[in-house]
Every structure is written in C-alpha cells, then in structure tokens.
Amino acid sequence: MMQILQQKGFVEPLKAYLRSDRPFLGIAWGSRPCLKGARRRPRQGAGLLPARSRGSPSAFPVPHMGWNGLNIKQPSVIFNGLRGDEKFYFVHSYHVSGG
C-alpha cells in the first residue's frame, strides 16, 4: 500500500492533512499508512503515529467478527450525535499497539 501511495504522490499530501489538525478516520487499511509499520513490514508506514499494526492476541478469536460498542476516549466530530449505546459491526484480525 505504501508503495502505491508513494508512486501516486499521495504520501506527502496525507502527512500534510494529518498534521493540519483536521479529523481523519482510518479504519483497517486506512490506518496503516499513518503507523510506523506493521508486524510483517516493520518499516512500511509514514510514521505519523507511534504505533504498529499487529495480529490480535491469541486470547481473542481471529478474525474477530461481531457487533460491539465503542469506548470513545476523547471528543471528535466523527462521533458527534452518538448516544453511546450504538453497536457497530466489526470484522478484523489486527489491532494497533504502541511502538
């Protein structure tokens, strides 16, 4: 993914957008360019967030599929209008962790 973003000249505009303090919602592959890298490709990423994509711990079923709520840690325009009891459907095998 990073190779394609670089070939198309999208990495620098993405970095500029993320540094502009505007909202950004990156889900699954959408979050990967922002990270330092991933478990399988440790140096592939723009490094805008000090975290990496990793496989989910074996204590959890993989892939994780199902309806879950959100635990919002800070206000964001992305979450405006949510009451807190909404459920969203998730399908994923990876999570983001520091370092």
Distance bins in CASP14 RR format, pairs under 12 A and 6 or more apart:
PFRMAT RR
TARGET T0000
AUTHOR 0000-0000-0000
RMODE 2
METHOD distances of the structure
MODEL  1
1 7 0 0 0 0 0 1 0 0 0 0 0
1 8 0 0 0 0 0 1 0 0 0 0 0
1 10 0 0 0 0 0 1 0 0 0 0 0
1 11 0 0 0 0 0 1 0 0 0 0 0
1 14 0 0 0 0 0 1 0 0 0 0 0
1 28 0 0 0 0 0 1 0 0 0 0 0
1 29 1 0 0 1 0 0 0 0 0 0 0
1 30 0 0 0 0 1 0 0 0 0 0 0
1 31 0 0 0 0 0 1 0 0 0 0 0
1 32 1 0 1 0 0 0 0 0 0 0 0
1 33 1 0 0 1 0 0 0 0 0 0 0
1 34 0 0 0 0 0 1 0 0 0 0 0
1 35 0 0 0 0 0 1 0 0 0 0 0
1 37 0 0 0 0 0 1 0 0 0 0 0
1 38 0 0 0 0 1 0 0 0 0 0 0
1 41 0 0 0 0 1 0 0 0 0 0 0
1 44 1 0 0 1 0 0 0 0 0 0 0
1 45 0 0 0 0 1 0 0 0 0 0 0
1 46 0 0 0 0 0 1 0 0 0 0 0
1 53 0 0 0 0 0 1 0 0 0 0 0
2 8 0 0 0 0 0 1 0 0 0 0 0
2 9 0 0 0 0 0 1 0 0 0 0 0
2 10 0 0 0 0 1 0 0 0 0 0 0
2 11 1 0 0 1 0 0 0 0 0 0 0
2 14 0 0 0 0 0 1 0 0 0 0 0
2 29 0 0 0 0 0 1 0 0 0 0 0
2 30 0 0 0 0 0 1 0 0 0 0 0
2 32 1 0 0 1 0 0 0 0 0 0 0
2 33 1 0 0 1 0 0 0 0 0 0 0
2 34 0 0 0 0 0 1 0 0 0 0 0
2 35 0 0 0 0 0 1 0 0 0 0 0
2 36 0 0 0 0 0 1 0 0 0 0 0
2 37 0 0 0 0 1 0 0 0 0 0 0
2 38 0 0 0 0 1 0 0 0 0 0 0
2 41 0 0 0 0 1 0 0 0 0 0 0
2 43 0 0 0 0 1 0 0 0 0 0 0
2 44 1 0 1 0 0 0 0 0 0 0 0
2 45 1 0 1 0 0 0 0 0 0 0 0
2 46 1 0 0 1 0 0 0 0 0 0 0
2 47 0 0 0 0 0 1 0 0 0 0 0
3 9 0 0 0 0 0 1 0 0 0 0 0
3 10 0 0 0 0 0 1 0 0 0 0 0
3 11 0 0 0 0 0 1 0 0 0 0 0
3 33 0 0 0 0 0 1 0 0 0 0 0
3 41 0 0 0 0 0 1 0 0 0 0 0
3 44 0 0 0 0 1 0 0 0 0 0 0
3 45 0 0 0 0 0 1 0 0 0 0 0
4 10 0 0 0 0 1 0 0 0 0 0 0
4 11 0 0 0 0 0 1 0 0 0 0 0
4 29 0 0 0 0 0 1 0 0 0 0 0
4 32 0 0 0 0 0 1 0 0 0 0 0
4 33 0 0 0 0 1 0 0 0 0 0 0
4 44 0 0 0 0 0 1 0 0 0 0 0
5 11 1 0 1 0 0 0 0 0 0 0 0
5 12 0 0 0 0 1 0 0 0 0 0 0
5 13 0 0 0 0 1 0 0 0 0 0 0
5 14 1 0 0 1 0 0 0 0 0 0 0
5 15 0 0 0 0 0 1 0 0 0 0 0
5 29 0 0 0 0 0 1 0 0 0 0 0
5 30 0 0 0 0 0 1 0 0 0 0 0
5 32 0 0 0 0 1 0 0 0 0 0 0
5 33 1 0 1 0 0 0 0 0 0 0 0
5 34 0 0 0 0 0 1 0 0 0 0 0
5 44 0 0 0 0 0 1 0 0 0 0 0
5 45 0 0 0 0 1 0 0 0 0 0 0
5 46 0 0 0 0 1 0 0 0 0 0 0
6 12 0 0 0 0 1 0 0 0 0 0 0
6 13 0 0 0 0 0 1 0 0 0 0 0
6 14 0 0 0 0 0 1 0 0 0 0 0
6 15 0 0 0 0 0 1 0 0 0 0 0
6 33 0 0 0 0 1 0 0 0 0 0 0
6 44 0 0 0 0 0 1 0 0 0 0 0
6 45 0 0 0 0 1 0 0 0 0 0 0
6 46 0 0 0 0 1 0 0 0 0 0 0
8 14 0 0 0 0 0 1 0 0 0 0 0
8 33 0 0 0 0 0 1 0 0 0 0 0
9 15 0 0 0 0 0 1 0 0 0 0 0
9 16 0 0 0 0 0 1 0 0 0 0 0
9 33 0 0 0 0 0 1 0 0 0 0 0
10 16 0 0 0 0 0 1 0 0 0 0 0
10 17 0 0 0 0 1 0 0 0 0 0 0
10 30 0 0 0 0 0 1 0 0 0 0 0
10 33 0 0 0 0 1 0 0 0 0 0 0
10 46 0 0 0 0 0 1 0 0 0 0 0
11 17 0 0 0 0 0 1 0 0 0 0 0
11 18 0 0 0 0 0 1 0 0 0 0 0
11 33 1 0 0 1 0 0 0 0 0 0 0
11 34 0 0 0 0 0 1 0 0 0 0 0
11 44 0 0 0 0 0 1 0 0 0 0 0
11 45 0 0 0 0 1 0 0 0 0 0 0
11 46 1 0 1 0 0 0 0 0 0 0 0
11 47 0 0 0 0 0 1 0 0 0 0 0
11 48 0 0 0 0 0 1 0 0 0 0 0
12 18 0 0 0 0 0 1 0 0 0 0 0
12 19 0 0 0 0 0 1 0 0 0 0 0
12 33 0 0 0 0 0 1 0 0 0 0 0
12 46 0 0 0 0 1 0 0 0 0 0 0
12 48 0 0 0 0 0 1 0 0 0 0 0
13 19 0 0 0 0 0 1 0 0 0 0 0
13 20 0 0 0 0 0 1 0 0 0 0 0
13 33 0 0 0 0 0 1 0 0 0 0 0
13 46 0 0 0 0 0 1 0 0 0 0 0
14 20 0 0 0 0 0 1 0 0 0 0 0
14 22 0 0 0 0 0 1 0 0 0 0 0
14 24 0 0 0 0 1 0 0 0 0 0 0
14 26 0 0 0 0 0 1 0 0 0 0 0
14 30 0 0 0 0 1 0 0 0 0 0 0
14 31 0 0 0 0 0 1 0 0 0 0 0
14 32 0 0 0 0 0 1 0 0 0 0 0
14 33 1 0 0 1 0 0 0 0 0 0 0
14 34 1 0 0 1 0 0 0 0 0 0 0
14 45 0 0 0 0 0 1 0 0 0 0 0
14 46 1 0 0 1 0 0 0 0 0 0 0
14 47 0 0 0 0 0 1 0 0 0 0 0
14 48 0 0 0 0 1 0 0 0 0 0 0
15 24 0 0 0 0 0 1 0 0 0 0 0
15 33 0 0 0 0 1 0 0 0 0 0 0
15 34 0 0 0 0 1 0 0 0 0 0 0
15 45 0 0 0 0 0 1 0 0 0 0 0
15 46 1 0 1 0 0 0 0 0 0 0 0
15 47 0 0 0 0 1 0 0 0 0 0 0
15 48 1 0 0 1 0 0 0 0 0 0 0
15 49 0 0 0 0 0 1 0 0 0 0 0
16 22 0 0 0 0 0 1 0 0 0 0 0
16 24 0 0 0 0 0 1 0 0 0 0 0
16 46 0 0 0 0 0 1 0 0 0 0 0
16 48 0 0 0 0 0 1 0 0 0 0 0
17 23 0 0 0 0 0 1 0 0 0 0 0
17 24 1 0 0 1 0 0 0 0 0 0 0
17 26 0 0 0 0 0 1 0 0 0 0 0
17 33 0 0 0 0 0 1 0 0 0 0 0
17 34 0 0 0 0 0 1 0 0 0 0 0
17 46 0 0 0 0 0 1 0 0 0 0 0
17 48 0 0 0 0 1 0 0 0 0 0 0
18 24 1 0 1 0 0 0 0 0 0 0 0
18 25 0 0 0 0 0 1 0 0 0 0 0
18 26 0 0 0 0 0 1 0 0 0 0 0
18 30 0 0 0 0 0 1 0 0 0 0 0
18 31 0 0 0 0 0 1 0 0 0 0 0
18 33 0 0 0 0 1 0 0 0 0 0 0
18 34 1 0 0 1 0 0 0 0 0 0 0
18 35 0 0 0 0 0 1 0 0 0 0 0
18 46 0 0 0 0 1 0 0 0 0 0 0
18 47 0 0 0 0 1 0 0 0 0 0 0
18 48 1 0 1 0 0 0 0 0 0 0 0
18 49 0 0 0 0 1 0 0 0 0 0 0
19 34 0 0 0 0 0 1 0 0 0 0 0
19 46 0 0 0 0 0 1 0 0 0 0 0
19 47 0 0 0 0 0 1 0 0 0 0 0
19 48 1 0 0 1 0 0 0 0 0 0 0
19 49 0 0 0 0 0 1 0 0 0 0 0
20 48 0 0 0 0 0 1 0 0 0 0 0
21 76 0 0 0 0 0 1 0 0 0 0 0
21 77 0 0 0 0 0 1 0 0 0 0 0
22 76 0 0 0 0 0 1 0 0 0 0 0
22 77 0 0 0 0 1 0 0 0 0 0 0
22 78 0 0 0 0 0 1 0 0 0 0 0
23 74 0 0 0 0 0 1 0 0 0 0 0
23 75 0 0 0 0 0 1 0 0 0 0 0
23 76 1 0 0 1 0 0 0 0 0 0 0
23 77 1 0 1 0 0 0 0 0 0 0 0
23 78 1 0 1 0 0 0 0 0 0 0 0
23 79 0 0 0 0 1 0 0 0 0 0 0
23 80 0 0 0 0 0 1 0 0 0 0 0
24 30 0 0 0 0 1 0 0 0 0 0 0
24 31 0 0 0 0 1 0 0 0 0 0 0
24 33 0 0 0 0 0 1 0 0 0 0 0
24 34 1 0 0 1 0 0 0 0 0 0 0
24 48 0 0 0 0 1 0 0 0 0 0 0
24 49 0 0 0 0 0 1 0 0 0 0 0
24 76 0 0 0 0 1 0 0 0 0 0 0
24 77 0 0 0 0 0 1 0 0 0 0 0
24 78 0 0 0 0 1 0 0 0 0 0 0
25 31 0 0 0 0 1 0 0 0 0 0 0
25 34 0 0 0 0 0 1 0 0 0 0 0
25 76 0 0 0 0 1 0 0 0 0 0 0
25 77 0 0 0 0 1 0 0 0 0 0 0
25 78 1 0 1 0 0 0 0 0 0 0 0
25 79 0 0 0 0 1 0 0 0 0 0 0
26 32 0 0 0 0 1 0 0 0 0 0 0
26 33 0 0 0 0 1 0 0 0 0 0 0
26 34 1 0 0 1 0 0 0 0 0 0 0
26 35 0 0 0 0 0 1 0 0 0 0 0
26 48 0 0 0 0 0 1 0 0 0 0 0
26 49 0 0 0 0 0 1 0 0 0 0 0
26 53 0 0 0 0 0 1 0 0 0 0 0
26 78 0 0 0 0 1 0 0 0 0 0 0
26 96 0 0 0 0 0 1 0 0 0 0 0
27 34 0 0 0 0 0 1 0 0 0 0 0
27 78 0 0 0 0 0 1 0 0 0 0 0
27 88 0 0 0 0 0 1 0 0 0 0 0
27 89 0 0 0 0 0 1 0 0 0 0 0
27 90 0 0 0 0 1 0 0 0 0 0 0
27 91 0 0 0 0 0 1 0 0 0 0 0
27 92 0 0 0 0 1 0 0 0 0 0 0
27 94 0 0 0 0 0 1 0 0 0 0 0
27 96 0 0 0 0 0 1 0 0 0 0 0
28 35 0 0 0 0 0 1 0 0 0 0 0
28 38 0 0 0 0 0 1 0 0 0 0 0
28 53 0 0 0 0 1 0 0 0 0 0 0
28 63 0 0 0 0 0 1 0 0 0 0 0
28 90 0 0 0 0 1 0 0 0 0 0 0
28 91 0 0 0 0 1 0 0 0 0 0 0
28 92 1 0 0 1 0 0 0 0 0 0 0
28 93 0 0 0 0 1 0 0 0 0 0 0
28 94 1 0 0 1 0 0 0 0 0 0 0
28 95 0 0 0 0 0 1 0 0 0 0 0
28 96 0 0 0 0 0 1 0 0 0 0 0
29 35 0 0 0 0 0 1 0 0 0 0 0
29 38 0 0 0 0 0 1 0 0 0 0 0
29 45 0 0 0 0 0 1 0 0 0 0 0
29 53 0 0 0 0 1 0 0 0 0 0 0
29 92 0 0 0 0 0 1 0 0 0 0 0
29 94 0 0 0 0 0 1 0 0 0 0 0
30 45 0 0 0 0 0 1 0 0 0 0 0
30 46 0 0 0 0 0 1 0 0 0 0 0
30 49 0 0 0 0 0 1 0 0 0 0 0
30 53 0 0 0 0 0 1 0 0 0 0 0
30 94 0 0 0 0 0 1 0 0 0 0 0
30 96 0 0 0 0 0 1 0 0 0 0 0
31 37 0 0 0 0 0 1 0 0 0 0 0
31 38 0 0 0 0 0 1 0 0 0 0 0
31 45 0 0 0 0 0 1 0 0 0 0 0
31 46 0 0 0 0 0 1 0 0 0 0 0
31 47 0 0 0 0 0 1 0 0 0 0 0
31 48 0 0 0 0 0 1 0 0 0 0 0
31 49 0 0 0 0 1 0 0 0 0 0 0
31 51 0 0 0 0 1 0 0 0 0 0 0
31 52 0 0 0 0 0 1 0 0 0 0 0
31 53 1 0 0 1 0 0 0 0 0 0 0
31 92 0 0 0 0 0 1 0 0 0 0 0
31 94 0 0 0 0 1 0 0 0 0 0 0
31 95 0 0 0 0 0 1 0 0 0 0 0
31 96 1 0 0 1 0 0 0 0 0 0 0
32 38 1 0 0 1 0 0 0 0 0 0 0
32 39 0 0 0 0 0 1 0 0 0 0 0
32 40 0 0 0 0 0 1 0 0 0 0 0
32 41 0 0 0 0 1 0 0 0 0 0 0
32 44 0 0 0 0 1 0 0 0 0 0 0
32 45 1 0 0 1 0 0 0 0 0 0 0
32 46 0 0 0 0 1 0 0 0 0 0 0
32 47 0 0 0 0 0 1 0 0 0 0 0
32 48 0 0 0 0 0 1 0 0 0 0 0
32 49 0 0 0 0 0 1 0 0 0 0 0
32 51 0 0 0 0 0 1 0 0 0 0 0
32 52 0 0 0 0 1 0 0 0 0 0 0
32 53 1 0 1 0 0 0 0 0 0 0 0
32 54 0 0 0 0 0 1 0 0 0 0 0
32 94 0 0 0 0 1 0 0 0 0 0 0
32 96 0 0 0 0 1 0 0 0 0 0 0
33 41 0 0 0 0 0 1 0 0 0 0 0
33 44 0 0 0 0 1 0 0 0 0 0 0
33 45 1 0 1 0 0 0 0 0 0 0 0
33 46 1 0 1 0 0 0 0 0 0 0 0
33 47 0 0 0 0 1 0 0 0 0 0 0
33 48 0 0 0 0 1 0 0 0 0 0 0
33 49 0 0 0 0 1 0 0 0 0 0 0
33 53 0 0 0 0 0 1 0 0 0 0 0
34 44 0 0 0 0 0 1 0 0 0 0 0
34 45 1 0 0 1 0 0 0 0 0 0 0
34 46 1 0 0 1 0 0 0 0 0 0 0
34 47 1 0 0 1 0 0 0 0 0 0 0
34 48 1 0 1 0 0 0 0 0 0 0 0
34 49 1 0 1 0 0 0 0 0 0 0 0
34 50 0 0 0 0 0 1 0 0 0 0 0
34 51 0 0 0 0 1 0 0 0 0 0 0
34 52 0 0 0 0 0 1 0 0 0 0 0
34 53 0 0 0 0 1 0 0 0 0 0 0
34 96 0 0 0 0 1 0 0 0 0 0 0
35 41 0 0 0 0 0 1 0 0 0 0 0
35 42 0 0 0 0 0 1 0 0 0 0 0
35 43 0 0 0 0 0 1 0 0 0 0 0
35 44 0 0 0 0 1 0 0 0 0 0 0
35 45 1 0 1 0 0 0 0 0 0 0 0
35 46 1 0 0 1 0 0 0 0 0 0 0
35 47 1 0 0 1 0 0 0 0 0 0 0
35 48 1 0 0 1 0 0 0 0 0 0 0
35 49 1 0 1 0 0 0 0 0 0 0 0
35 50 0 0 0 0 1 0 0 0 0 0 0
35 51 1 0 1 0 0 0 0 0 0 0 0
35 52 1 0 1 0 0 0 0 0 0 0 0
35 53 1 0 1 0 0 0 0 0 0 0 0
35 54 0 0 0 0 1 0 0 0 0 0 0
35 94 0 0 0 0 0 1 0 0 0 0 0
35 95 0 0 0 0 0 1 0 0 0 0 0
35 96 1 0 0 1 0 0 0 0 0 0 0
35 97 0 0 0 0 1 0 0 0 0 0 0
35 98 0 0 0 0 1 0 0 0 0 0 0
35 99 0 0 0 0 1 0 0 0 0 0 0
36 42 1 0 0 1 0 0 0 0 0 0 0
36 43 1 0 0 1 0 0 0 0 0 0 0
36 44 0 0 0 0 1 0 0 0 0 0 0
36 45 1 0 0 1 0 0 0 0 0 0 0
36 46 0 0 0 0 1 0 0 0 0 0 0
36 47 1 0 1 0 0 0 0 0 0 0 0
36 48 0 0 0 0 1 0 0 0 0 0 0
36 49 1 0 0 1 0 0 0 0 0 0 0
36 50 1 0 0 1 0 0 0 0 0 0 0
36 51 1 0 0 1 0 0 0 0 0 0 0
36 52 1 0 1 0 0 0 0 0 0 0 0
36 53 0 0 0 0 1 0 0 0 0 0 0
36 54 0 0 0 0 0 1 0 0 0 0 0
36 96 0 0 0 0 0 1 0 0 0 0 0
36 97 0 0 0 0 0 1 0 0 0 0 0
36 98 0 0 0 0 1 0 0 0 0 0 0
36 99 1 0 0 1 0 0 0 0 0 0 0
37 43 1 0 0 1 0 0 0 0 0 0 0
37 44 1 0 1 0 0 0 0 0 0 0 0
37 45 1 0 1 0 0 0 0 0 0 0 0
37 46 0 0 0 0 1 0 0 0 0 0 0
37 47 1 0 0 1 0 0 0 0 0 0 0
37 48 0 0 0 0 0 1 0 0 0 0 0
37 49 0 0 0 0 1 0 0 0 0 0 0
37 50 0 0 0 0 0 1 0 0 0 0 0
37 51 0 0 0 0 1 0 0 0 0 0 0
37 52 1 0 1 0 0 0 0 0 0 0 0
37 53 1 0 0 1 0 0 0 0 0 0 0
37 54 0 0 0 0 1 0 0 0 0 0 0
37 94 0 0 0 0 0 1 0 0 0 0 0
37 96 0 0 0 0 0 1 0 0 0 0 0
37 97 0 0 0 0 0 1 0 0 0 0 0
37 98 0 0 0 0 0 1 0 0 0 0 0
37 99 0 0 0 0 1 0 0 0 0 0 0
38 44 1 0 0 1 0 0 0 0 0 0 0
38 45 1 0 0 1 0 0 0 0 0 0 0
38 47 0 0 0 0 0 1 0 0 0 0 0
38 51 0 0 0 0 0 1 0 0 0 0 0
38 52 1 0 0 1 0 0 0 0 0 0 0
38 53 1 0 1 0 0 0 0 0 0 0 0
38 54 1 0 0 1 0 0 0 0 0 0 0
38 55 0 0 0 0 1 0 0 0 0 0 0
38 93 0 0 0 0 0 1 0 0 0 0 0
38 94 1 0 0 1 0 0 0 0 0 0 0
38 95 0 0 0 0 0 1 0 0 0 0 0
38 96 0 0 0 0 1 0 0 0 0 0 0
38 97 0 0 0 0 0 1 0 0 0 0 0
38 99 0 0 0 0 0 1 0 0 0 0 0
39 51 0 0 0 0 0 1 0 0 0 0 0
39 52 1 0 0 1 0 0 0 0 0 0 0
39 53 1 0 0 1 0 0 0 0 0 0 0
39 54 1 0 1 0 0 0 0 0 0 0 0
39 55 1 0 0 1 0 0 0 0 0 0 0
39 56 0 0 0 0 0 1 0 0 0 0 0
39 93 0 0 0 0 0 1 0 0 0 0 0
39 94 0 0 0 0 1 0 0 0 0 0 0
39 95 0 0 0 0 0 1 0 0 0 0 0
39 96 0 0 0 0 0 1 0 0 0 0 0
39 97 0 0 0 0 1 0 0 0 0 0 0
39 99 0 0 0 0 0 1 0 0 0 0 0
40 52 0 0 0 0 0 1 0 0 0 0 0
40 53 0 0 0 0 1 0 0 0 0 0 0
40 54 0 0 0 0 1 0 0 0 0 0 0
40 55 0 0 0 0 1 0 0 0 0 0 0
40 94 0 0 0 0 0 1 0 0 0 0 0
41 52 0 0 0 0 1 0 0 0 0 0 0
41 53 0 0 0 0 1 0 0 0 0 0 0
41 54 0 0 0 0 0 1 0 0 0 0 0
42 52 1 0 0 1 0 0 0 0 0 0 0
42 53 0 0 0 0 0 1 0 0 0 0 0
42 54 0 0 0 0 0 1 0 0 0 0 0
42 99 0 0 0 0 0 1 0 0 0 0 0
43 52 0 0 0 0 0 1 0 0 0 0 0
44 52 0 0 0 0 0 1 0 0 0 0 0
44 53 0 0 0 0 1 0 0 0 0 0 0
45 51 0 0 0 0 0 1 0 0 0 0 0
45 52 0 0 0 0 1 0 0 0 0 0 0
45 53 0 0 0 0 1 0 0 0 0 0 0
47 53 0 0 0 0 0 1 0 0 0 0 0
47 98 0 0 0 0 0 1 0 0 0 0 0
47 99 0 0 0 0 0 1 0 0 0 0 0
49 96 1 0 0 1 0 0 0 0 0 0 0
49 97 0 0 0 0 0 1 0 0 0 0 0
49 98 0 0 0 0 1 0 0 0 0 0 0
49 99 0 0 0 0 1 0 0 0 0 0 0
50 96 0 0 0 0 0 1 0 0 0 0 0
50 97 0 0 0 0 0 1 0 0 0 0 0
50 98 1 0 0 1 0 0 0 0 0 0 0
50 99 1 0 1 0 0 0 0 0 0 0 0
51 94 0 0 0 0 0 1 0 0 0 0 0
51 95 0 0 0 0 1 0 0 0 0 0 0
51 96 1 0 1 0 0 0 0 0 0 0 0
51 97 1 0 0 1 0 0 0 0 0 0 0
51 98 1 0 1 0 0 0 0 0 0 0 0
51 99 1 0 1 0 0 0 0 0 0 0 0
52 94 0 0 0 0 1 0 0 0 0 0 0
52 95 0 0 0 0 1 0 0 0 0 0 0
52 96 1 0 0 1 0 0 0 0 0 0 0
52 97 1 0 0 1 0 0 0 0 0 0 0
52 98 1 0 0 1 0 0 0 0 0 0 0
52 99 1 0 1 0 0 0 0 0 0 0 0
53 92 0 0 0 0 0 1 0 0 0 0 0
53 93 0 0 0 0 0 1 0 0 0 0 0
53 94 1 0 1 0 0 0 0 0 0 0 0
53 95 1 0 0 1 0 0 0 0 0 0 0
53 96 1 0 1 0 0 0 0 0 0 0 0
53 97 0 0 0 0 1 0 0 0 0 0 0
53 98 0 0 0 0 0 1 0 0 0 0 0
53 99 0 0 0 0 0 1 0 0 0 0 0
54 62 0 0 0 0 0 1 0 0 0 0 0
54 92 0 0 0 0 0 1 0 0 0 0 0
54 93 0 0 0 0 0 1 0 0 0 0 0
54 94 1 0 0 1 0 0 0 0 0 0 0
54 95 1 0 0 1 0 0 0 0 0 0 0
54 96 1 0 0 1 0 0 0 0 0 0 0
54 97 1 0 1 0 0 0 0 0 0 0 0
54 98 0 0 0 0 1 0 0 0 0 0 0
54 99 0 0 0 0 1 0 0 0 0 0 0
55 62 1 0 0 1 0 0 0 0 0 0 0
55 63 0 0 0 0 0 1 0 0 0 0 0
55 64 0 0 0 0 0 1 0 0 0 0 0
55 92 0 0 0 0 1 0 0 0 0 0 0
55 93 1 0 0 1 0 0 0 0 0 0 0
55 94 1 0 1 0 0 0 0 0 0 0 0
55 95 1 0 0 1 0 0 0 0 0 0 0
55 96 0 0 0 0 1 0 0 0 0 0 0
55 97 0 0 0 0 1 0 0 0 0 0 0
56 62 1 0 1 0 0 0 0 0 0 0 0
56 63 0 0 0 0 1 0 0 0 0 0 0
56 64 1 0 0 1 0 0 0 0 0 0 0
56 65 0 0 0 0 0 1 0 0 0 0 0
56 90 0 0 0 0 0 1 0 0 0 0 0
56 91 0 0 0 0 0 1 0 0 0 0 0
56 92 1 0 0 1 0 0 0 0 0 0 0
56 93 1 0 1 0 0 0 0 0 0 0 0
56 94 1 0 0 1 0 0 0 0 0 0 0
56 95 1 0 1 0 0 0 0 0 0 0 0
56 96 0 0 0 0 0 1 0 0 0 0 0
56 97 0 0 0 0 0 1 0 0 0 0 0
57 64 0 0 0 0 0 1 0 0 0 0 0
57 93 0 0 0 0 0 1 0 0 0 0 0
57 94 0 0 0 0 0 1 0 0 0 0 0
57 95 0 0 0 0 1 0 0 0 0 0 0
57 97 0 0 0 0 1 0 0 0 0 0 0
58 93 0 0 0 0 0 1 0 0 0 0 0
59 95 0 0 0 0 0 1 0 0 0 0 0
60 66 0 0 0 0 0 1 0 0 0 0 0
60 68 0 0 0 0 0 1 0 0 0 0 0
60 90 0 0 0 0 0 1 0 0 0 0 0
60 92 0 0 0 0 0 1 0 0 0 0 0
60 93 0 0 0 0 1 0 0 0 0 0 0
60 94 0 0 0 0 0 1 0 0 0 0 0
60 95 0 0 0 0 1 0 0 0 0 0 0
61 90 0 0 0 0 0 1 0 0 0 0 0
61 91 0 0 0 0 0 1 0 0 0 0 0
61 92 0 0 0 0 0 1 0 0 0 0 0
61 93 0 0 0 0 1 0 0 0 0 0 0
62 91 0 0 0 0 0 1 0 0 0 0 0
62 92 0 0 0 0 1 0 0 0 0 0 0
62 93 1 0 1 0 0 0 0 0 0 0 0
62 94 0 0 0 0 1 0 0 0 0 0 0
62 95 0 0 0 0 0 1 0 0 0 0 0
63 90 0 0 0 0 1 0 0 0 0 0 0
63 91 1 0 0 1 0 0 0 0 0 0 0
63 92 1 0 0 1 0 0 0 0 0 0 0
63 93 1 0 1 0 0 0 0 0 0 0 0
63 94 0 0 0 0 1 0 0 0 0 0 0
63 95 0 0 0 0 0 1 0 0 0 0 0
64 89 0 0 0 0 0 1 0 0 0 0 0
64 90 1 0 0 1 0 0 0 0 0 0 0
64 91 1 0 0 1 0 0 0 0 0 0 0
64 92 1 0 1 0 0 0 0 0 0 0 0
64 93 1 0 0 1 0 0 0 0 0 0 0
64 94 0 0 0 0 1 0 0 0 0 0 0
64 95 0 0 0 0 1 0 0 0 0 0 0
65 89 1 0 0 1 0 0 0 0 0 0 0
65 90 1 0 0 1 0 0 0 0 0 0 0
65 91 1 0 1 0 0 0 0 0 0 0 0
65 92 0 0 0 0 1 0 0 0 0 0 0
65 93 0 0 0 0 1 0 0 0 0 0 0
66 87 0 0 0 0 1 0 0 0 0 0 0
66 88 0 0 0 0 1 0 0 0 0 0 0
66 89 1 0 1 0 0 0 0 0 0 0 0
66 90 1 0 1 0 0 0 0 0 0 0 0
66 91 1 0 0 1 0 0 0 0 0 0 0
66 92 0 0 0 0 1 0 0 0 0 0 0
67 85 0 0 0 0 0 1 0 0 0 0 0
67 86 0 0 0 0 1 0 0 0 0 0 0
67 87 1 0 1 0 0 0 0 0 0 0 0
67 88 1 0 0 1 0 0 0 0 0 0 0
67 89 1 0 1 0 0 0 0 0 0 0 0
67 90 1 0 0 1 0 0 0 0 0 0 0
67 91 0 0 0 0 0 1 0 0 0 0 0
68 85 0 0 0 0 0 1 0 0 0 0 0
68 86 0 0 0 0 0 1 0 0 0 0 0
68 87 1 0 0 1 0 0 0 0 0 0 0
68 88 1 0 0 1 0 0 0 0 0 0 0
68 89 0 0 0 0 1 0 0 0 0 0 0
68 90 1 0 1 0 0 0 0 0 0 0 0
68 91 0 0 0 0 0 1 0 0 0 0 0
68 92 0 0 0 0 0 1 0 0 0 0 0
69 79 0 0 0 0 0 1 0 0 0 0 0
69 82 0 0 0 0 1 0 0 0 0 0 0
69 83 0 0 0 0 0 1 0 0 0 0 0
69 84 1 0 0 1 0 0 0 0 0 0 0
69 85 0 0 0 0 1 0 0 0 0 0 0
69 86 1 0 0 1 0 0 0 0 0 0 0
69 87 1 0 1 0 0 0 0 0 0 0 0
69 88 1 0 0 1 0 0 0 0 0 0 0
69 89 0 0 0 0 0 1 0 0 0 0 0
69 90 0 0 0 0 1 0 0 0 0 0 0
70 76 0 0 0 0 0 1 0 0 0 0 0
70 78 0 0 0 0 0 1 0 0 0 0 0
70 79 1 0 0 1 0 0 0 0 0 0 0
70 82 1 0 0 1 0 0 0 0 0 0 0
70 83 0 0 0 0 0 1 0 0 0 0 0
70 84 1 0 0 1 0 0 0 0 0 0 0
70 85 0 0 0 0 0 1 0 0 0 0 0
70 86 1 0 0 1 0 0 0 0 0 0 0
70 87 0 0 0 0 1 0 0 0 0 0 0
70 88 1 0 0 1 0 0 0 0 0 0 0
70 90 0 0 0 0 0 1 0 0 0 0 0
71 79 0 0 0 0 0 1 0 0 0 0 0
71 82 0 0 0 0 0 1 0 0 0 0 0
71 84 0 0 0 0 1 0 0 0 0 0 0
71 86 0 0 0 0 0 1 0 0 0 0 0
71 88 0 0 0 0 0 1 0 0 0 0 0
72 78 0 0 0 0 1 0 0 0 0 0 0
72 79 1 0 1 0 0 0 0 0 0 0 0
72 80 0 0 0 0 0 1 0 0 0 0 0
72 81 0 0 0 0 0 1 0 0 0 0 0
72 82 1 0 0 1 0 0 0 0 0 0 0
72 83 0 0 0 0 0 1 0 0 0 0 0
72 84 1 0 0 1 0 0 0 0 0 0 0
72 86 0 0 0 0 0 1 0 0 0 0 0
72 88 0 0 0 0 0 1 0 0 0 0 0
73 79 0 0 0 0 0 1 0 0 0 0 0
75 81 0 0 0 0 0 1 0 0 0 0 0
75 82 0 0 0 0 0 1 0 0 0 0 0
76 82 0 0 0 0 1 0 0 0 0 0 0
79 86 0 0 0 0 1 0 0 0 0 0 0
79 88 0 0 0 0 0 1 0 0 0 0 0
82 88 0 0 0 0 1 0 0 0 0 0 0
END
